[in-house]
Amino acid sequence: MELSPIRNMQAAADYVSQQPRSNRVVIYGDEDVDGVCSVMIVKEALGRLGFKQIETLFCLHETEGHGFSLKALDFIKDKAPALLILVDLGISDNKGIAKARELGFEVLVIDHHEPLSPELPPANFIINPKHPADSYHFKQLAAAGLCYHFARWLLQDDPDFDLLDEQLVRLAGLATIADMMPLEHDNMVIVNRMMDLLPSTSQVALRALLDRYLTKEKTLKEAIHQIIATLNASQVNQQRQAESFLLLTEDKPARAVKIIQTLESRWREYLVLREEIILEAQQRLNEESLEEVIFVGGENWPRRVIAAVASRLADEYNRPAFVYSQMAKMTRGSVRSPEKIDCVALMSACSEHLTNFGGHPPAGGFEIKNENLQKFRLCLIENYRQLYG
Ligand SMILES: [Mn+2]
């Protein structure tokens, strides 16, 4: 595979390579599988380069939403001066990044989300194919795919890179599937290599997961989806450590199996909860006349199920589904839309009502003050008619 020509890959890799190895590095990532794999890839690469002080932390979705918030910065501010690497988030976190620079962090953003405003955050380097100045032809890499390419830049002179390369591409491939990125171009190369290399892995957690899921009746693809489902049941604790990260970095098989069992039992609880909420949503939709855009939610609908509920409703009713969880003042929601309908475009057209939003054409998320919910709903319907009616 060639070194990726994505903008800033080389410049950022040169910059990192020139840092004294005793410098502190903080890697901060999203809590989902893509974020966790991204953190792992960057951590492995920097460790291989000889960095001694690497800390890894994750975003608390449930309470802070997506991104690098001022609260997150508060948590890490004592670690400055340091190199702060934000992965799978950061591209729209102008405030948090500006403040981090003031506090003495040098900031590298490796993100694949669409920038929400034309003004980009004041990071030292931004790697994001969706950056307006990036001319790379393929924009749909997962964050872990970007991190993998970055690792290749960092370790291009390492004579023993091959073994590590296999380890990293497995993570990048899993993340690409978990993030539902289109399986074409670079993604296809990464995912095909992962499929070839996964069954032979000796990495403790992946080995334990495969031993459980890759049974005689199951295809490799099915086993991979089960691995991702288990990893997705992970939570982040108050120290901002993600269980899935602890699992994937565990080197004792018995302990890995214990973490897997915890995640599996949480996954089963999650499935029950998800079906309850889907049923409630369907009942409500069937009582009312169906609109072009599904907009449904509830007070304290658990945030971790709403993305899956949106996905089910979008499939079943074949229209964009906005599903939300309403809290005291704020509401957070997830969107899924059928093929050819761009949910980010719909939200952009109504962004005046939102406090935050983001995502890709088929899947996204939003954050809104409760008082604007109905205005947002009407705006979505109106714009849907204009764009797709
Ligand atoms: Mn991602």
Residues whose N, C-alpha, C, O or C-beta is under 5 A from the ligand:
A	BS01	MN	D34 D88 A143 D179
